[in-house]
Amino acid sequence: MGEIVVTEQHWDTRSVRRHPTKQALLDATIADMEATGEASIRVVNVLKEAGASNGSIAYHFGSREALIQEAIAERYLRAVSLGLDAFSSNIRQISTAEELIEFFRSELDRFGGASFHELRVRRLSALGASLLRPGLRDRIVAGQTEYFDRASRPITLLQSKGIINPSLDARSFAAWFLGLLLSRILSDLDSAFESDEAWSEFTLQAILANLLPPASAEESRQVSR
């Protein structure tokens, strides 16, 4: 297999079939949310940007609050799924343990770096907003469940090839891996961490200890010393 090329594709939730006006309202609300924050969203601006009539929000969502909750969930799912298509496509190309190591090293450099700080902020913001909003929480959980299902499939494929530890729970790994990427927010906030190299190396070793069959995992630790 040649070099794995990581592309900036993503699983776009806008592929879900929605009425064009409903989608336009969601997109306009998300844009306004990113520009001014949830508390500053103005219906008049959303309607203008969406090219929608005054009754559109009530017709498609029922209320302003329902629109905002749907926009928060949509924004979260777009952020969390960024790169999922590329991840799934590229990991399926792997045929050796060495390629697996380099793949995850590349993924950590990409997702764990400061350039993805804003995506981590979006995820935490949405999760925080859902704590007292059961409907929003259910929407995020449903989307997250689908994400874990999709992310686990290529892991299962590599297990069938003998590259990944066959006893690994692929879906649990997908959830754990996403949690690792999200946890990078803590060192993002500390200016003393000028480089993410140490975090990436710690995280890579933890990933390999879980993914690789026992003999391969020990070999990878010896190589890294």
Phi and psi in degrees as GROMACS dihedral restraints (atoms count N, CA, C in turn):
[ dihedral_restraints ]
;  ai    aj    ak    al  type     phi  dphi    fc
    3     4     5     6     1   -78.2    20    10
    4     5     6     7     1  -170.0    20    10
    6     7     8     9     1   -61.1    20    10
    7     8     9    10     1   136.2    20    10
    9    10    11    12     1   -78.8    20    10
   10    11    12    13     1   123.1    20    10
   12    13    14    15     1   -99.4    20    10
   13    14    15    16     1   117.4    20    10
   15    16    17    18     1   -92.0    20    10
   16    17    18    19     1   119.6    20    10
   18    19    20    21     1  -108.6    20    10
   19    20    21    22     1   161.5    20    10
   21    22    23    24     1   -91.6    20    10
   22    23    24    25     1    55.2    20    10
   24    25    26    27     1   -89.2    20    10
   25    26    27    28     1   164.9    20    10
   27    28    29    30     1  -158.2    20    10
   28    29    30    31     1   157.1    20    10
   30    31    32    33     1   -77.8    20    10
   31    32    33    34     1   102.9    20    10
   33    34    35    36     1   -88.5    20    10
   34    35    36    37     1   118.1    20    10
   36    37    38    39     1   -66.5    20    10
   37    38    39    40     1   -13.5    20    10
   39    40    41    42     1   -70.9    20    10
   40    41    42    43     1    -9.6    20    10
   42    43    44    45     1   -72.9    20    10
   43    44    45    46     1   -14.6    20    10
   45    46    47    48     1   -62.7    20    10
   46    47    48    49     1   136.8    20    10
   48    49    50    51     1   -72.4    20    10
   49    50    51    52     1   118.5    20    10
   51    52    53    54     1  -136.6    20    10
   52    53    54    55     1   157.6    20    10
   54    55    56    57     1   -59.9    20    10
   55    56    57    58     1   137.3    20    10
   57    58    59    60     1   -53.4    20    10
   58    59    60    61     1   -38.6    20    10
   60    61    62    63     1   -67.2    20    10
   61    62    63    64     1   -40.6    20    10
   63    64    65    66     1   -62.3    20    10
   64    65    66    67     1   -43.6    20    10
   66    67    68    69     1   -64.7    20    10
   67    68    69    70     1   -40.6    20    10
   69    70    71    72     1   -63.2    20    10
   70    71    72    73     1   -40.5    20    10
   72    73    74    75     1   -64.0    20    10
   73    74    75    76     1   -42.2    20    10
   75    76    77    78     1   -62.5    20    10
   76    77    78    79     1   -48.0    20    10
   78    79    80    81     1   -61.6    20    10
   79    80    81    82     1   -41.5    20    10
   81    82    83    84     1   -66.5    20    10
   82    83    84    85     1   -38.9    20    10
   84    85    86    87     1   -66.9    20    10
   85    86    87    88     1   -41.9    20    10
   87    88    89    90     1   -63.2    20    10
   88    89    90    91     1   -42.6    20    10
   90    91    92    93     1   -61.9    20    10
   91    92    93    94     1   -42.9    20    10
   93    94    95    96     1   -66.1    20    10
   94    95    96    97     1   -39.1    20    10
   96    97    98    99     1   -62.9    20    10
   97    98    99   100     1   -41.6    20    10
   99   100   101   102     1   -71.0    20    10
  100   101   102   103     1   -28.7    20    10
  102   103   104   105     1   -82.5    20    10
  103   104   105   106     1   -37.3    20    10
  105   106   107   108     1  -127.8    20    10
  106   107   108   109     1   -11.0    20    10
  108   109   110   111     1    96.9    20    10
  109   110   111   112     1   158.7    20    10
  111   112   113   114     1   -59.3    20    10
  112   113   114   115     1   -43.6    20    10
  114   115   116   117     1   -66.8    20    10
  115   116   117   118     1   -20.3    20    10
  117   118   119   120     1   -99.8    20    10
  118   119   120   121     1     5.8    20    10
  120   121   122   123     1   -64.6    20    10
  121   122   123   124     1   129.4    20    10
  123   124   125   126     1  -114.6    20    10
  124   125   126   127     1   126.6    20    10
  126   127   128   129     1   -58.1    20    10
  127   128   129   130     1   -40.9    20    10
  129   130   131   132     1   -60.6    20    10
  130   131   132   133     1   -37.8    20    10
  132   133   134   135     1   -69.9    20    10
  133   134   135   136     1   -40.5    20    10
  135   136   137   138     1   -62.8    20    10
  136   137   138   139     1   -45.9    20    10
  138   139   140   141     1   -61.9    20    10
  139   140   141   142     1   -40.7    20    10
  141   142   143   144     1   -65.0    20    10
  142   143   144   145     1   -47.1    20    10
  144   145   146   147     1   -66.1    20    10
  145   146   147   148     1   -33.2    20    10
  147   148   149   150     1   -84.0    20    10
  148   149   150   151     1   -12.1    20    10
  150   151   152   153     1    65.2    20    10
  151   152   153   154     1    37.5    20    10
  153   154   155   156     1  -112.7    20    10
  154   155   156   157     1   160.8    20    10
  156   157   158   159     1   -84.2    20    10
  157   158   159   160     1   167.9    20    10
  159   160   161   162     1   -60.2    20    10
  160   161   162   163     1   -32.2    20    10
  162   163   164   165     1   -88.2    20    10
  163   164   165   166     1     2.2    20    10
  165   166   167   168     1   -65.9    20    10
  166   167   168   169     1   -39.3    20    10
  168   169   170   171     1   -65.1    20    10
  169   170   171   172     1   -45.8    20    10
  171   172   173   174     1   -62.8    20    10
  172   173   174   175     1   -38.6    20    10
  174   175   176   177     1   -68.5    20    10
  175   176   177   178     1   -45.0    20    10
  177   178   179   180     1   -90.2    20    10
  178   179   180   181     1   -25.8    20    10
  180   181   182   183     1  -124.6    20    10
  181   182   183   184     1   -23.1    20    10
  183   184   185   186     1    97.6    20    10
  184   185   186   187     1   -35.5    20    10
  186   187   188   189     1  -164.7    20    10
  187   188   189   190     1   166.3    20    10
  189   190   191   192     1   -61.7    20    10
  190   191   192   193     1   -42.8    20    10
  192   193   194   195     1   -62.0    20    10
  193   194   195   196     1   -40.0    20    10
  195   196   197   198     1   -65.4    20    10
  196   197   198   199     1   -38.4    20    10
  198   199   200   201     1   -62.9    20    10
  199   200   201   202     1   -45.8    20    10
  201   202   203   204     1   -62.7    20    10
  202   203   204   205     1   -42.8    20    10
  204   205   206   207     1   -62.8    20    10
  205   206   207   208     1   -41.7    20    10
  207   208   209   210     1   -64.8    20    10
  208   209   210   211     1   -37.9    20    10
  210   211   212   213     1   -67.4    20    10
  211   212   213   214     1   -40.2    20    10
  213   214   215   216     1   -61.5    20    10
  214   215   216   217     1   -46.1    20    10
  216   217   218   219     1   -63.2    20    10
  217   218   219   220     1   -43.5    20    10
  219   220   221   222     1   -62.9    20    10
  220   221   222   223     1   -43.1    20    10
  222   223   224   225     1   -63.8    20    10
  223   224   225   226     1   -41.1    20    10
  225   226   227   228     1   -61.7    20    10
  226   227   228   229     1   -48.5    20    10
  228   229   230   231     1   -67.2    20    10
  229   230   231   232     1   -34.7    20    10
  231   232   233   234     1   -64.5    20    10
  232   233   234   235     1   -41.3    20    10
  234   235   236   237     1   -68.0    20    10
  235   236   237   238     1   -44.9    20    10
  237   238   239   240     1   -71.1    20    10
  238   239   240   241     1   -26.8    20    10
  240   241   242   243     1   -95.4    20    10
  241   242   243   244     1     0.6    20    10
  243   244   245   246     1   -58.7    20    10
  244   245   246   247     1   123.7    20    10
  246   247   248   249     1    90.1    20    10
  247   248   249   250     1    -2.1    20    10
  249   250   251   252     1   -64.6    20    10
  250   251   252   253     1   -42.3    20    10
  252   253   254   255     1   -62.5    20    10
  253   254   255   256     1   -43.5    20    10
  255   256   257   258     1   -65.4    20    10
  256   257   258   259     1   -42.2    20    10
  258   259   260   261     1   -57.7    20    10
  259   260   261   262     1   -50.4    20    10
  261   262   263   264     1   -64.1    20    10
  262   263   264   265     1   -41.5    20    10
  264   265   266   267     1   -67.9    20    10
  265   266   267   268     1   -45.8    20    10
  267   268   269   270     1   -72.7    20    10
  268   269   270   271     1   -36.6    20    10
  270   271   272   273     1   -68.9    20    10
  271   272   273   274     1   -26.2    20    10
  273   274   275   276     1   -69.0    20    10
  274   275   276   277     1   -17.9    20    10
  276   277   278   279     1   -81.6    20    10
  277   278   279   280     1   -12.8    20    10
  279   280   281   282     1   -70.4    20    10
  280   281   282   283     1   136.0    20    10
  282   283   284   285     1  -128.8    20    10
  283   284   285   286     1    -4.7    20    10
  285   286   287   288     1  -140.3    20    10
  286   287   288   289     1   162.4    20    10
  288   289   290   291     1   -64.0    20    10
  289   290   291   292     1   -35.1    20    10
  291   292   293   294     1   -63.6    20    10
  292   293   294   295     1   -41.3    20    10
  294   295   296   297     1   -66.2    20    10
  295   296   297   298     1   -35.0    20    10
  297   298   299   300     1   -63.1    20    10
  298   299   300   301     1   -43.1    20    10
  300   301   302   303     1   -61.4    20    10
  301   302   303   304     1   -47.2    20    10
  303   304   305   306     1   -67.4    20    10
  304   305   306   307     1   -33.4    20    10
  306   307   308   309     1   -62.8    20    10
  307   308   309   310     1   -49.3    20    10
  309   310   311   312     1   -71.3    20    10
  310   311   312   313     1   -28.8    20    10
  312   313   314   315     1   -62.4    20    10
  313   314   315   316     1   -43.3    20    10
  315   316   317   318     1   -65.6    20    10
  316   317   318   319     1   -42.0    20    10
  318   319   320   321     1   -61.2    20    10
  319   320   321   322     1   -41.5    20    10
  321   322   323   324     1   -67.6    20    10
  322   323   324   325     1   -37.9    20    10
  324   325   326   327     1   -61.3    20    10
  325   326   327   328     1   -37.3    20    10
  327   328   329   330     1   -80.3    20    10
  328   329   330   331     1   -54.3    20    10
  330   331   332   333     1   -81.5    20    10
  331   332   333   334     1   -29.7    20    10
  333   334   335   336     1   -84.6    20    10
  334   335   336   337     1   -10.5    20    10
  336   337   338   339     1   -76.7    20    10
  337   338   339   340     1   169.5    20    10
  339   340   341   342     1   -64.5    20    10
  340   341   342   343     1   -23.0    20    10
  342   343   344   345     1   -64.4    20    10
  343   344   345   346     1   -20.6    20    10
  345   346   347   348     1  -100.2    20    10
  346   347   348   349     1    13.3    20    10
  348   349   350   351     1   -57.8    20    10
  349   350   351   352     1   -44.1    20    10
  351   352   353   354     1   -62.5    20    10
  352   353   354   355     1   -36.3    20    10
  354   355   356   357     1   -66.1    20    10
  355   356   357   358     1   -38.2    20    10
  357   358   359   360     1   -66.2    20    10
  358   359   360   361     1   -39.0    20    10
  360   361   362   363     1   -62.3    20    10
  361   362   363   364     1   -42.2    20    10
  363   364   365   366     1   -60.7    20    10
  364   365   366   367     1   -43.1    20    10
  366   367   368   369     1   -63.0    20    10
  367   368   369   370     1   -48.2    20    10
  369   370   371   372     1   -65.1    20    10
  370   371   372   373     1   -38.4    20    10
  372   373   374   375     1   -61.7    20    10
  373   374   375   376     1   -44.4    20    10
  375   376   377   378     1   -67.1    20    10
  376   377   378   379     1   -41.6    20    10
  378   379   380   381     1   -63.7    20    10
  379   380   381   382     1   -40.4    20    10
  381   382   383   384     1   -64.1    20    10
  382   383   384   385     1   -41.0    20    10
  384   385   386   387     1   -66.7    20    10
  385   386   387   388     1   -22.8    20    10
  387   388   389   390     1   -85.9    20    10
  388   389   390   391     1   -10.3    20    10
  390   391   392   393     1   -59.1    20    10
  391   392   393   394     1   -39.9    20    10
  393   394   395   396     1  -107.6    20    10
  394   395   396   397     1    17.3    20    10
  396   397   398   399     1  -128.7    20    10
  397   398   399   400     1    88.4    20    10
  399   400   401   402     1   -54.7    20    10
  400   401   402   403     1   -39.4    20    10
  402   403   404   405     1   -63.6    20    10
  403   404   405   406     1   -42.9    20    10
  405   406   407   408     1   -65.4    20    10
  406   407   408   409     1   -43.4    20    10
  408   409   410   411     1   -60.2    20    10
  409   410   411   412     1   -42.7    20    10
  411   412   413   414     1   -62.8    20    10
  412   413   414   415     1   -38.0    20    10
  414   415   416   417     1   -66.2    20    10
  415   416   417   418     1   -42.3    20    10
  417   418   419   420     1   -67.0    20    10
  418   419   420   421     1   -42.5    20    10
  420   421   422   423     1   -61.5    20    10
  421   422   423   424     1   -42.1    20    10
  423   424   425   426     1   -62.5    20    10
  424   425   426   427     1   -44.4    20    10
  426   427   428   429     1   -67.4    20    10
  427   428   429   430     1   -38.2    20    10
  429   430   431   432     1   -67.0    20    10
  430   431   432   433     1   -36.8    20    10
  432   433   434   435     1   -60.5    20    10
  433   434   435   436     1   -43.9    20    10
  435   436   437   438     1   -64.0    20    10
  436   437   438   439     1   -38.8    20    10
  438   439   440   441     1   -59.8    20    10
  439   440   441   442     1   -48.1    20    10
  441   442   443   444     1   -61.3    20    10
  442   443   444   445     1   -39.8    20    10
  444   445   446   447     1   -61.1    20    10
  445   446   447   448     1   -46.2    20    10
  447   448   449   450     1   -70.1    20    10
  448   449   450   451     1   -39.4    20    10
  450   451   452   453     1   -69.4    20    10
  451   452   453   454     1   -27.4    20    10
  453   454   455   456     1   -78.9    20    10
  454   455   456   457     1   -21.5    20    10
  456   457   458   459     1   -62.0    20    10
  457   458   459   460     1   -47.2    20    10
  459   460   461   462     1   -67.6    20    10
  460   461   462   463     1   -26.9    20    10
  462   463   464   465     1   -64.4    20    10
  463   464   465   466     1   -44.5    20    10
  465   466   467   468     1   -61.6    20    10
  466   467   468   469     1   -37.3    20    10
  468   469   470   471     1   -61.4    20    10
  469   470   471   472     1   -44.8    20    10
  471   472   473   474     1   -69.6    20    10
  472   473   474   475     1   -27.5    20    10
  474   475   476   477     1   -64.0    20    10
  475   476   477   478     1   -39.5    20    10
  477   478   479   480     1   -67.3    20    10
  478   479   480   481     1   -22.0    20    10
  480   481   482   483     1   -89.9    20    10
  481   482   483   484     1    -4.2    20    10
  483   484   485   486     1    82.5    20    10
  484   485   486   487     1     9.8    20    10
  486   487   488   489     1   -85.7    20    10
  487   488   489   490     1   -34.1    20    10
  489   490   491   492     1  -110.5    20    10
  490   491   492   493     1   145.3    20    10
  492   493   494   495     1   -47.9    20    10
  493   494   495   496     1   118.9    20    10
  495   496   497   498     1   -66.7    20    10
  496   497   498   499     1   -18.8    20    10
  498   499   500   501     1   -86.6    20    10
  499   500   501   502     1    -3.9    20    10
  501   502   503   504     1   -69.1    20    10
  502   503   504   505     1   135.7    20    10
  504   505   506   507     1   -82.7    20    10
  505   506   507   508     1   105.1    20    10
  507   508   509   510     1   -61.9    20    10
  508   509   510   511     1   -39.3    20    10
  510   511   512   513     1   -70.0    20    10
  511   512   513   514     1   -39.8    20    10
  513   514   515   516     1   -64.6    20    10
  514   515   516   517     1   -37.1    20    10
  516   517   518   519     1   -63.3    20    10
  517   518   519   520     1   -42.2    20    10
  519   520   521   522     1   -59.2    20    10
  520   521   522   523     1   -41.9    20    10
  522   523   524   525     1   -67.9    20    10
  523   524   525   526     1   -41.9    20    10
  525   526   527   528     1   -64.6    20    10
  526   527   528   529     1   -43.1    20    10
  528   529   530   531     1   -63.3    20    10
  529   530   531   532     1   -42.4    20    10
  531   532   533   534     1   -63.2    20    10
  532   533   534   535     1   -38.2    20    10
  534   535   536   537     1   -63.4    20    10
  535   536   537   538     1   -37.2    20    10
  537   538   539   540     1   -62.0    20    10
  538   539   540   541     1   -44.6    20    10
  540   541   542   543     1   -63.7    20    10
  541   542   543   544     1   -39.3    20    10
  543   544   545   546     1   -68.7    20    10
  544   545   546   547     1   -33.3    20    10
  546   547   548   549     1   -66.1    20    10
  547   548   549   550     1   -16.1    20    10
  549   550   551   552     1   -60.9    20    10
  550   551   552   553     1   -17.3    20    10
  552   553   554   555     1   -59.5    20    10
  553   554   555   556     1   -29.6    20    10
  555   556   557   558     1   -66.8    20    10
  556   557   558   559     1   -42.4    20    10
  558   559   560   561     1   -79.0    20    10
  559   560   561   562     1   -22.1    20    10
  561   562   563   564     1   -58.0    20    10
  562   563   564   565     1   -37.9    20    10
  564   565   566   567     1   -80.1    20    10
  565   566   567   568     1   -12.4    20    10
  567   568   569   570     1  -102.4    20    10
  568   569   570   571     1   112.4    20    10
  570   571   572   573     1   -65.9    20    10
  571   572   573   574     1   -14.4    20    10
  573   574   575   576     1   -68.8    20    10
  574   575   576   577     1   -22.5    20    10
  576   577   578   579     1   -87.9    20    10
  577   578   579   580     1    85.9    20    10
  579   580   581   582     1   -80.0    20    10
  580   581   582   583     1   -19.6    20    10
  582   583   584   585     1  -130.6    20    10
  583   584   585   586     1   147.0    20    10
  585   586   587   588     1   -97.8    20    10
  586   587   588   589     1    10.6    20    10
  588   589   590   591     1   -63.3    20    10
  589   590   591   592     1   -43.1    20    10
  591   592   593   594     1   -65.3    20    10
  592   593   594   595     1   -44.6    20    10
  594   595   596   597     1   -59.4    20    10
  595   596   597   598     1   -44.5    20    10
  597   598   599   600     1   -61.9    20    10
  598   599   600   601     1   -40.3    20    10
  600   601   602   603     1   -69.7    20    10
  601   602   603   604     1   -42.9    20    10
  603   604   605   606     1   -58.0    20    10
  604   605   606   607     1   -47.0    20    10
  606   607   608   609     1   -67.0    20    10
  607   608   609   610     1   -39.9    20    10
  609   610   611   612     1   -59.9    20    10
  610   611   612   613     1   -45.2    20    10
  612   613   614   615     1   -62.8    20    10
  613   614   615   616     1   -38.0    20    10
  615   616   617   618     1   -65.9    20    10
  616   617   618   619     1   -40.6    20    10
  618   619   620   621     1   -63.6    20    10
  619   620   621   622     1   -47.3    20    10
  621   622   623   624     1   -65.7    20    10
  622   623   624   625     1   -34.8    20    10
  624   625   626   627     1   -61.8    20    10
  625   626   627   628     1   -29.6    20    10
  627   628   629   630     1   -90.8    20    10
  628   629   630   631     1   -36.2    20    10
  630   631   632   633     1   -79.7    20    10
  631   632   633   634     1   -45.5    20    10
  633   634   635   636     1   -78.2    20    10
  634   635   636   637     1   147.9    20    10
  636   637   638   639     1   -57.5    20    10
  637   638   639   640     1   151.8    20    10
  639   640   641   642     1   -46.7    20    10
  640   641   642   643     1   -46.9    20    10
  642   643   644   645     1   -64.3    20    10
  643   644   645   646     1   -42.3    20    10
  645   646   647   648     1   -68.4    20    10
  646   647   648   649     1   -36.5    20    10
  648   649   650   651     1   -63.3    20    10
  649   650   651   652     1   -41.9    20    10
  651   652   653   654     1   -65.9    20    10
  652   653   654   655     1   -39.6    20    10
  654   655   656   657     1   -62.3    20    10
  655   656   657   658     1   -40.7    20    10
  657   658   659   660     1   -65.9    20    10
  658   659   660   661     1   -35.3    20    10
  660   661   662   663     1   -67.7    20    10
  661   662   663   664     1   -38.9    20    10
  663   664   665   666     1   -65.5    20    10
  664   665   666   667     1   -38.9    20    10
  666   667   668   669     1   -66.1    20    10
  667   668   669   670     1   -37.2    20    10
  669   670   671   672     1   -76.3    20    10
  670   671   672   673     1   -14.6    20    10
